[in-house]
Protein backbone atom coordinates (compact mmCIF):
# COMPACT_ATOMS: atom_id res chain seq x y z
CA UNK A 1 0.00 0.00 0.00
CA UNK A 2 1.73 3.13 -1.27
CA UNK A 3 0.95 6.65 -0.06
CA UNK A 4 0.61 9.76 -2.23
CA UNK A 5 -0.55 13.29 -1.52
CA UNK A 6 -3.15 15.34 -3.39
CA UNK A 7 -3.33 18.99 -2.32
CA UNK A 8 -1.67 17.98 0.95
CA UNK A 9 -4.09 15.13 1.75
CA UNK A 10 -2.80 11.57 1.75
CA UNK A 11 -4.32 8.94 -0.51
CA UNK A 12 -3.43 5.25 -0.73
CA UNK A 13 -2.88 3.10 -3.79
CA UNK A 14 -4.71 -0.08 -2.77
CA UNK A 15 -6.79 -2.81 -4.38
CA UNK A 16 -10.25 -3.95 -3.30
CA UNK A 17 -8.86 -7.34 -2.31
CA UNK A 18 -6.14 -5.77 -0.15
CA UNK A 19 -8.68 -3.49 1.52
CA UNK A 20 -11.05 -6.36 2.34
CA UNK A 21 -8.25 -8.46 3.81
CA UNK A 22 -6.95 -5.60 5.96
CA UNK A 23 -10.42 -4.72 7.27
CA UNK A 24 -11.35 -8.32 8.10
CA UNK A 25 -7.97 -8.90 9.77
CA UNK A 26 -8.32 -5.83 11.98
CA UNK A 27 -11.96 -6.65 12.74
CA UNK A 28 -11.07 -10.14 13.93
CA UNK A 29 -8.64 -8.56 16.41
CA UNK A 30 -11.19 -5.89 17.51
CA UNK A 31 -8.81 -3.09 16.52
CA UNK A 32 -9.97 0.51 16.37
CA UNK A 33 -9.26 1.69 12.82
CA UNK A 34 -10.57 4.37 10.46
CA UNK A 35 -11.20 3.84 6.74
CA UNK A 36 -11.97 6.88 4.58
CA UNK A 37 -13.38 6.85 1.06
CA UNK A 38 -12.07 10.10 -0.40
CA UNK A 39 -13.56 12.09 -3.26
CA UNK A 40 -13.10 15.64 -4.57
CA UNK A 41 -15.34 17.06 -1.84
CA UNK A 42 -13.24 15.52 0.93
CA UNK A 43 -10.00 16.56 -0.74
CA UNK A 44 -11.09 20.20 -0.99
CA UNK A 45 -12.46 20.17 2.57
CA UNK A 46 -9.04 19.01 3.76
CA UNK A 47 -7.28 21.70 1.70
CA UNK A 48 -9.46 24.43 3.21
CA UNK A 49 -9.20 23.12 6.78
CA UNK A 50 -5.65 22.38 7.94
CA UNK A 51 -6.85 20.71 11.15
CA UNK A 52 -9.10 18.35 9.20
CA UNK A 53 -6.22 17.57 6.85
CA UNK A 54 -3.91 16.88 9.77
CA UNK A 55 -6.45 14.43 11.23
CA UNK A 56 -6.80 12.62 7.90
CA UNK A 57 -3.05 12.34 7.45
CA UNK A 58 -2.39 11.25 11.05
CA UNK A 59 -5.48 9.29 12.09
CA UNK A 60 -6.92 7.66 8.97
CA UNK A 61 -5.48 4.16 8.55
CA UNK A 62 -6.54 3.88 4.91
CA UNK A 63 -7.69 6.66 2.58
CA UNK A 64 -9.18 5.05 -0.52
CA UNK A 65 -9.61 6.76 -3.91
CA UNK A 66 -13.41 6.91 -4.11
CA UNK A 67 -13.68 9.78 -6.61
CA UNK A 68 -12.60 9.19 -10.22
CA UNK A 69 -10.36 12.32 -10.34
CA UNK A 70 -8.36 10.82 -7.46
CA UNK A 71 -8.10 7.51 -9.32
CA UNK A 72 -6.86 9.37 -12.41
CA UNK A 73 -4.30 11.18 -10.25
CA UNK A 74 -2.92 7.86 -8.94
CA UNK A 75 -2.77 6.40 -12.43
CA UNK A 76 -0.75 9.44 -13.52
CA UNK A 77 1.66 8.72 -10.65
CA UNK A 78 2.31 5.27 -12.12
CA UNK A 79 -0.42 3.27 -10.38
CA UNK A 80 -1.78 2.00 -13.69
CA UNK A 81 -3.88 -0.78 -12.12
CA UNK A 82 -5.56 1.40 -9.54
CA UNK A 83 -9.29 0.78 -9.28
CA UNK A 84 -11.96 3.09 -7.95
CA UNK A 85 -12.63 2.06 -4.35
CA UNK A 86 -16.23 3.23 -4.21
CA UNK A 87 -17.65 3.44 -0.68
CA UNK A 88 -21.22 2.21 -1.37
CA UNK A 89 -19.97 -0.79 -3.39
CA UNK A 90 -17.28 -1.59 -0.84
CA UNK A 91 -19.88 -1.52 1.93
CA UNK A 92 -21.62 -4.48 0.30
CA UNK A 93 -18.33 -6.29 -0.31
CA UNK A 94 -17.37 -5.76 3.34
CA UNK A 95 -20.78 -7.04 4.47
CA UNK A 96 -20.30 -10.15 2.33
CA UNK A 97 -16.89 -10.73 3.94
CA UNK A 98 -18.33 -10.10 7.41
CA UNK A 99 -21.12 -12.63 6.84
CA UNK A 100 -18.64 -15.25 5.60
CA UNK A 101 -16.30 -14.69 8.58
CA UNK A 102 -19.06 -14.25 11.19
CA UNK A 103 -18.00 -10.69 11.99
CA UNK A 104 -20.49 -8.39 13.69
CA UNK A 105 -21.36 -5.15 11.92
CA UNK A 106 -22.96 -1.92 13.11
CA UNK A 107 -24.78 0.92 11.35
CA UNK A 108 -24.41 4.48 12.64
CA UNK A 109 -26.19 7.32 10.85
CA UNK A 110 -29.24 7.94 8.71
CA UNK A 111 -32.89 8.27 9.68
CA UNK A 112 -34.78 5.48 11.47
CA UNK A 113 -36.77 4.66 8.32
CA UNK A 114 -33.59 4.40 6.26
CA UNK A 115 -31.92 2.14 8.84
CA UNK A 116 -34.95 -0.17 9.00
CA UNK A 117 -35.06 -0.60 5.23
CA UNK A 118 -31.28 -0.98 5.05
CA UNK A 119 -31.21 -3.72 7.68
CA UNK A 120 -33.93 -5.64 5.84
CA UNK A 121 -32.08 -5.38 2.51
CA UNK A 122 -28.73 -6.40 4.00
CA UNK A 123 -30.30 -9.48 5.60
CA UNK A 124 -31.87 -10.37 2.26
CA UNK A 125 -28.52 -10.04 0.47
CA UNK A 126 -26.48 -11.71 3.21
CA UNK A 127 -28.66 -14.13 5.26
CA UNK A 128 -25.79 -14.96 7.61
CA UNK A 129 -24.92 -11.36 8.45
CA UNK A 130 -24.99 -10.26 12.10
CA UNK A 131 -26.15 -6.67 12.56
CA UNK A 132 -25.29 -6.14 16.22
CA UNK A 133 -25.97 -2.41 16.50
CA UNK A 134 -27.85 0.39 14.77
CA UNK A 135 -28.35 4.01 15.76
CA UNK A 136 -29.91 7.04 14.11
CA UNK A 137 -28.29 10.10 15.71
CA UNK A 138 -30.30 13.32 16.17
CA UNK A 139 -29.78 16.28 13.84
CA UNK A 140 -27.82 18.22 16.44
CA UNK A 141 -24.56 18.01 18.33
CA UNK A 142 -24.49 15.14 20.80
CA UNK A 143 -23.84 15.89 24.44
CA UNK A 144 -20.75 14.34 26.01
CA UNK A 145 -22.96 11.95 27.99
CA UNK A 146 -24.87 10.86 24.87
CA UNK A 147 -21.68 10.17 22.94
CA UNK A 148 -20.18 8.21 25.82
CA UNK A 149 -23.31 6.03 25.97
CA UNK A 150 -23.21 5.43 22.20
CA UNK A 151 -19.56 4.36 22.39
CA UNK A 152 -20.30 2.07 25.33
CA UNK A 153 -23.26 0.51 23.48
CA UNK A 154 -21.18 -0.10 20.34
CA UNK A 155 -18.45 -1.84 22.32
CA UNK A 156 -20.94 -3.77 24.47
CA UNK A 157 -22.66 -5.08 21.33
CA UNK A 158 -19.32 -6.45 20.14
CA UNK A 159 -19.38 -4.54 16.86
CA UNK A 160 -16.27 -5.33 14.80
CA UNK A 161 -17.05 -3.29 11.68
CA UNK A 162 -18.98 -0.04 12.04
CA UNK A 163 -20.37 1.73 8.97
CA UNK A 164 -20.71 5.47 9.59
CA UNK A 165 -23.00 7.49 7.33
CA UNK A 166 -23.07 11.15 8.39
CA UNK A 167 -21.65 12.85 5.31
CA UNK A 168 -18.25 14.48 4.86
CA UNK A 169 -16.59 15.93 6.90
CA UNK A 170 -18.92 15.19 9.83
CA UNK A 171 -18.47 11.41 9.68
CA UNK A 172 -14.68 11.62 9.44
CA UNK A 173 -14.47 14.00 12.40
CA UNK A 174 -16.69 11.67 14.45
CA UNK A 175 -14.52 8.65 13.61
CA UNK A 176 -11.25 10.47 14.33
CA UNK A 177 -12.60 11.72 17.66
CA UNK A 178 -13.62 8.25 18.79
CA UNK A 179 -10.90 6.11 17.20
CA UNK A 180 -9.18 5.33 20.49
CA UNK A 181 -12.50 4.52 22.19
CA UNK A 182 -14.31 2.27 19.71
CA UNK A 183 -12.96 -1.27 19.26
CA UNK A 184 -14.08 -1.63 15.67
CA UNK A 185 -13.01 -0.83 12.13
CA UNK A 186 -14.97 2.31 11.24
CA UNK A 187 -15.79 2.94 7.59
CA UNK A 188 -17.12 6.36 6.55
CA UNK A 189 -19.44 5.47 3.69
CA UNK A 190 -21.20 8.79 3.01
CA UNK A 191 -24.50 8.37 1.17
CA UNK A 192 -24.30 4.54 1.07
CA UNK A 193 -27.19 4.11 3.52
CA UNK A 194 -29.41 6.28 1.32
CA UNK A 195 -28.40 4.44 -1.85
CA UNK A 196 -28.82 0.91 -0.49
CA UNK A 197 -32.12 1.71 1.20
CA UNK A 198 -33.45 3.09 -2.08
CA UNK A 199 -34.03 6.53 -0.57
CA UNK A 200 -31.71 8.17 -3.14
CA UNK A 201 -31.16 6.97 -6.71
CA UNK A 202 -27.61 5.86 -7.50
CA UNK A 203 -25.86 6.96 -10.70
CA UNK A 204 -25.66 4.34 -13.51
CA UNK A 205 -22.33 2.53 -13.71
CA UNK A 206 -21.28 4.18 -16.98
CA UNK A 207 -21.85 7.63 -15.50
CA UNK A 208 -19.68 6.64 -12.52
CA UNK A 209 -16.85 5.37 -14.74
CA UNK A 210 -16.89 8.64 -16.71
CA UNK A 211 -16.41 10.57 -13.47
CA UNK A 212 -19.78 12.31 -13.83
CA UNK A 213 -21.56 10.92 -10.78
CA UNK A 214 -21.47 14.40 -9.25
CA UNK A 215 -23.48 15.74 -12.21
CA UNK A 216 -26.04 12.96 -11.87
CA UNK A 217 -26.47 13.65 -8.17
CA UNK A 218 -26.66 17.39 -8.84
CA UNK A 219 -29.53 16.80 -11.28
CA UNK A 220 -31.28 14.64 -8.68
CA UNK A 221 -30.81 17.13 -5.81
CA UNK A 222 -29.97 20.54 -7.35
CA UNK A 223 -31.12 22.69 -4.44
CA UNK A 224 -29.08 20.80 -1.84
CA UNK A 225 -25.94 20.07 -3.87
CA UNK A 226 -25.43 23.00 -6.25
CA UNK A 227 -23.52 25.21 -3.82
CA UNK A 228 -21.31 22.35 -2.61
CA UNK A 229 -20.37 21.07 -6.06
CA UNK A 230 -19.85 24.52 -7.53
CA UNK A 231 -17.46 25.38 -4.72
CA UNK A 232 -15.52 22.11 -4.38
CA UNK A 233 -15.27 21.25 -8.08
CA UNK A 234 -14.12 24.77 -8.99
CA UNK A 235 -11.45 24.79 -6.28
CA UNK A 236 -10.25 21.28 -7.18
CA UNK A 237 -9.92 22.10 -10.90
CA UNK A 238 -8.04 25.31 -10.05
CA UNK A 239 -5.63 23.47 -7.74
CA UNK A 240 -4.95 20.78 -10.34
CA UNK A 241 -4.45 23.41 -13.05
CA UNK A 242 -2.11 25.41 -10.84
CA UNK A 243 -0.10 22.26 -10.05
CA UNK A 244 0.07 21.37 -13.76
CA UNK A 245 1.34 24.86 -14.71
CA UNK A 246 3.89 24.77 -11.89
CA UNK A 247 5.27 21.42 -13.08
CA UNK A 248 5.29 22.53 -16.71
CA UNK A 249 7.30 25.68 -15.84
CA UNK A 250 9.65 23.62 -13.68
CA UNK A 251 10.27 21.10 -16.48
CA UNK A 252 10.87 23.92 -18.96
CA UNK A 253 13.43 25.52 -16.64
CA UNK A 254 15.24 22.19 -16.31
CA UNK A 255 15.44 21.83 -20.09
CA UNK A 256 16.69 25.44 -20.42
CA UNK A 257 19.35 24.86 -17.77
CA UNK A 258 20.66 21.81 -19.62
N, C-alpha and C positions, 0 to 999 in steps of 0.2 A: 504494500500500500504506500504509494508515493504521495508527497504533499506538495501542492503548488499554492500560489497566492494570486487572487484576483482582486484588484483594488484594495489590497491589504488584508483581505479575508482568506483564510486557508480553505482549500478544497482538496479532497482526496481522489486519486485515481484508483478505483476499486471496481471489481466485478460484482454482479448480483450474487453469484455463488459464494464469493469471499465474504460478502456482507452477511449473508444468511448463516454461514458457519461461525462467524465471529459473534453475532447476536445470540445464536443458540448456545454457544460455548459459555459466554458470559452469563446468560440466563440460568443455565444449569448450576452455576456457582453462586447465584444470587448476588451478582455484582452490580453496583450502581453505575450505570453508564448513560451517556447521552448521544443519540443519533440524530443528526440534522439532515434534512433534505432541502438543499439550497437552490434557490432560483434567483432571478434578477432582482426581485423585490427584496429578498433577504440580503443580497450582496450590497444593494444601495443603502438599505437600512444600516448595515454595518459600516459602510463608508461614512455615512452622516453622523453616526453615533460611535465615538471611539471606545466608550465603555462597553457597548454591545459587541463591538468587534473584538475587544480584548477577551471578553467572556467566551466568544465563539472559538477564538484561537487557543485559549488556555483550557477551557472546560469541555468542549465538544470532543468526544472520542472519535467520531467519524462524521465528516461533512460530505455528503454525497452530492454529485451533480444532478440535481432534479430538473433544472431548466436547460433547454437545448442550447442557449448561448454559452452556458458554462461547459457543456459537453463539447461544443465546437472549440472553445478555448483550450481544453485539455488535449483535444486532437491536434491542435496547432502546436502544442508543446511536445508532441511526439507520441502521445497516448492514442495511437491509431485505432485501438480496439475498444476504446472507452464507450460504454453503453450509457444510455440515460437511466439513472436510478430514480425512477418516478415513485414518490411517496405512496400514493393511493394503490398502485400496483404492488409495490413492495409490502404494503400492509397485508394484502391477501397472501402473498408468498410466505411472509413471516407467520401468519396464522396457520397456514398449511404445515409449516415446519413445527410450530408449537403443538399442533394436534398430533402429529406423528411422533413427537418426542415427549408428549404428555406434560408440556409446559403450561403453566397458568398465565393467562393474559388478563389485562385490565383495560378499561376504556374510560378516559377522563376528558370531558369536554362535550360540547353539543347540547341541544335541548333534550328533555326527557323523551319526547316523541321520536326524535332521531335515534337516540340510544336504544329505545325499545325495538324499532324497526331493524336497526343495525344488528342487534343481538340475534334476532330471529333469522336474518339473512346469513349471518356468519355460522349459525348452527345448522342451517340448511346446507351451506357449502362444505362445512367441516364438522360432520356429526360427532367426532371425538373431541372437539375443542372444549377446553375448560375456561369459561369466562368467570373469573373469581371476583371481579370487582367492576362496578360501573358508578360513575358520578357525573351529574350535570351541574357544574358550578354556577352560581348566580352571576348576573351581569353587573357586577360591582367588585371592588377590591375585597378580598377575604380578610377577615380579622386574623390576628396571630393565632388565636385559639382555634378558629375554624380550620386554618391550614395545618396546624399541629394534629388535629383530629383526623383530617383527611390522610395525612402521611401515616399516622398510626393505623388507620383502617386498611390502607394499601398494604402495609407490611404484615398486618395481622392476617389478611386474606391470602398471603403467600404469593402475591403477584410476582411473576418473573419477567414479564414483558408488558410494559405499560404504554399504550398508544395515547398520545396527547394531541387533542384537536382544539386549539384555541386561536389559531391564526398567528402569523408572524408579525411582530417579534414577541408577542405575549407568551406564546407557548415555549419559545426558547428561553426566555427570561425565567419562566416558572420552573423549567427543568434544571437550568443552571443553579437556581437558588436552592433547589431541593436535592441536588445530585448526591450530596454526602449523607442525606437522610433516608432516601428511598432505595431499598435493596432490589432494584429491578432495572432492566434495560429500558430506558425511556426513548420513545421514537416520536418526534414531532411531525405529525402527518398532515397538518394543515386542513384542507377541505375534504379529506378522505371520508370522514364520517358522513358528510352531506352527500357525497357522490355515491357511496355504497348503500346508503339508505334510500337513495332515489329522490332525495329532497332537491338536489341540484343536478342538472344534466351535465354529463361529462363530455368533453370534446372528442370527436371521432379520432381514431388512431392516426389517420393520415394528417389531420390538422396538427396533432401533437408532434409528429415526426418533422413537420415543416417548421416547427417552432412558433406556430401561430395560435397556440392554446389560449394565450392572453387575449387575443382578438375575439376568439369564440366566447370566452367568459365575459368579456366586455359587452358583447352584443346581447348576452343573456341577462346581465345585470349592469346596464350602463350607468344608472344613477349612483350605485354603490361603488363601482370600480373605476369610473372614468378618471377621477382626480388622482387615485393611486397609480394607475398605469401611466397616465400622462407624465406624472412626476418621475417615477422610478425608471421607466423606459427611456425618457429623455436624458436623464442623468447618466444612465448606464451607457447609452450610445455615445454621449459626449466623452465619458471617461475612456472608452475603448478607442475612440477617434483620437483623443489627445495622446494616448499611449502609442498608437500606431504612428502618429506624426513624430513623436519623440524618438521612436526607434528608427524611423526612416531617416531623420536628420542625423542621428548618431552613426548609422551605417554609412551615410554619405560622407561624413567627416572622417571616418576610418579609411574610406577609399581615397579621399583627397590627401590624407596624411601619407598613405603609401606611395 
